[in-house]
Each structure stands twice: as structure tokens, then as C-alpha cells.
Amino acid sequence: MCRFIETIKVADGEIINFERHEQRVMITAEHFWNKRLHIDRERLETLAKASEGISKLRFIYDRNGVRDITCTPYRMRRISKLVLADGKGIDYSFKYEDRGMFRGIRGNAAEDREVLIVKDGMITDTTYTNVAFYDGRRWVTPRKPLLSGTKRALLLDKGLVTEGDIAASDIGKYQNIAFFNAMIELGEAVLPISAITT
């Protein structure tokens, strides 16, 4: 059975951006099972309120509903180097629980190394974040990411990033790359373009 995962940021007991996560769950459920799923927000909020600082609220769901809910302290992974990798054949348009496709592409890379996935010559995402490139005046995020993340949607709506086609061959035109996802804010994880190797 196909299972999916949702990860939501909790800051000092408050769930962040819940509506966008709920929307993604509903879109997934409609697409795969032609149904709506019930998410017990009160239960999630009760669990979140018991946490301090930044925590990761995580649950798995399938056609039968939400399960395996946890809320744990969050520690951001520190990346120092990126390697371009061919993402041919990877489809992560939905947030699947099974991430085996990424284990294959990452191989045995060290904890501080991450892959920047290229499909058809265009930059998409890393294995766990959306990305944006700084051109000296604005942040540009790939028009066709592997996963259209909840934070990405929020940043686009606020005008903090803009969409664009970013060819792997053109990354030298940019100054910096930022990683972001539900847990990582834009600007919290930024590297110079020189950190990217082929």
C-alpha cells in the first residue's frame, strides 16, 4: 500500500503553516484514493504544545488515515558541499514515505554532503529541500522542482522567491544557493555557488 509522510514545523509549541500541509494531504488523498482524509488537528496541537523550541511534527498516512504521529526536537543538518547528480527516472511529485530513490542517488555521501538533482539539464531540488539561487537582487527557485514544497508555496505567495528555469550549465551566474523546506527558513542554510561541484 502506498504511504505518504508529512513533516510540519513546530515553534515553541505552535504548529507552523498547518493549512498548506493539510492541503497537500488532501490533494494526495484525492489523487490516489479519490477521498478526503480526516486530520485530527486538535490531537496534533496537543502534541505540539508539549514541545519547546523548534520541533518536527511528523505523521504517516495512507488511504485508511493518519498514523505514527511524533513530535521530536529538530536539529538542522549542516551542508558544506553539493554535487550535481542526474535525477533521471526520479518522480517525487508526492511526498512518499519510501525515499529509496534518494538513497540510491546519495550513495554513501558524508553527512555534510548533499546532491543537487538535475533533470533534463535543469536544476530541481536536493534530496530533502527545495532550493533557490541568488542572482544579486532576488532569489530564484526552479520552476519544476521534484516536490512543490509547502514552504516554497508560502515564499512564492509572499514574493520572497520567484520561479525561473535554472540550467545546470548556468549556475555560475548566481552568487549563492539556499536550501529550505518546512523546517528550514529561507536564509538559514545558504552556501556560495562555489560549494557546488560536478
Secondary structure, DSSP 8 states (H G I E B T S, - for coil): ---EEEEEEEETTEE-SHHHHHHHHHHHHHHHHSS-----HHHHHHHHHT--SEEEEEEEEETTEEEEEEEEE-------EEEEEE-TT---SS-BS--HHHHHHHTT--TTEEEEEEETTEE---SS-EEEEE-SS-EEEESS-SS--HHHHHHHHHTSSEEE--BGGGGGG-SEEEEE-SSS-TTTSEEEGGGEE-
